[in-house]
Amino acid sequence: MGVFPDFEGLSGIEDLREVAGAVLMFVLIVAVLMLIVSGICWAIGSSNGNYQLAHRGRAGVFVSFAGAILAGAGVAWLNWLITIGNQL
C-alpha cells in the first residue's frame, strides 16, 4: 500500500522561506547596530572609569552575539525541517 502525503498541496513553503529570510535580515541588522552601540558604550565606560556603563556595554555585546547566533540557528533549523518534510 503506497499512501504518502501530498506536499505539493502546501503552497506556503516558499512564502515561509521568504518570511524567515526577511526576519533574519532584520534581526541581523539590529544585532550589528546593537553591537556597534554597545561596543562604543563599553569603550567610553572603560576609558572614563564608569564601570556600570562598561558592564552594560559588555553585556550588550554578548547579547548581540547571542541574538545573531540564535537567528542563524533558527533559520538553519527551519530549512532542515522543511527539507525533512519534503522527504516524508
N, C-alpha and C positions, 0 to 999 in steps of 0.2 A: 504494500500500500504506500503510495508516494504522495503524502499530503504535506505541503510546505506553505508557509505564509507568503503572501504576495507583497514584497517590499516595493514594487513599482507603484503601488497604490498610495504610498506615503510621499506625497509631493512636497512636504515641508522640510525634507532633509537638507536640501540645498539652501533654503531660507535659514535654517538653523545654523548652518556653517557660516553664512554671511553675517548673521547676528552675533555669533561668537567671535568672529574676526573683528567686527566693529567694536564690541565691548572690550576685546583685548587691546585694540588700538587706544581707546580712551583710558584704560587702566594703565597702560604703559606710559602714555603722555603724562598722566597725573603722577605716576611713580617717578618719572625723570624730573618733573618740576619740584616734587617734594624732596627729592634727593639734592637738588641744587639749593633750595631754600634752607633745608636742614643742614647741609654742609656749610653754608655761609654762617648760619646761626652758631654752629659748633665752633667754627674758626673764630668768630667775633667773641663768643663767650670764653673760649680758651685764652685768647690773647689779652682780654681785659680782666681776667680773673673772676668772671661771673660764672660760677660753677653750675648754677641752676640752668642758665641758658645753654651752657656747654652740654649738660646732661640731656636736656630736651632735644638739642640738635643731634646728639649722638643717637638717641632713641628714634628720632625721625629718620635718620639714615638707615638704621636697621629695619624699621617698619617699611620703608620704601623698597628696600631689597626684598623683604619677605613678600610684599604685595606683588612685585614683579614676578617673583619665582612662583607664587601661587597662581597668578593669572596664566603664566605659561604652562604650568602643570595642569590647570583646569582645561585649557584648550586641547592639550595633548590627550587628556583623559576623554574629552568629548569626541575627538576624532577616533580614538581607539574604540569607544562604544559604538560609534556609527559604523566603523569597519566590522566589528563583531556582529552587529545587527544585520549587515548586508550578507554576511556569510551563513547566517542561520537558515 
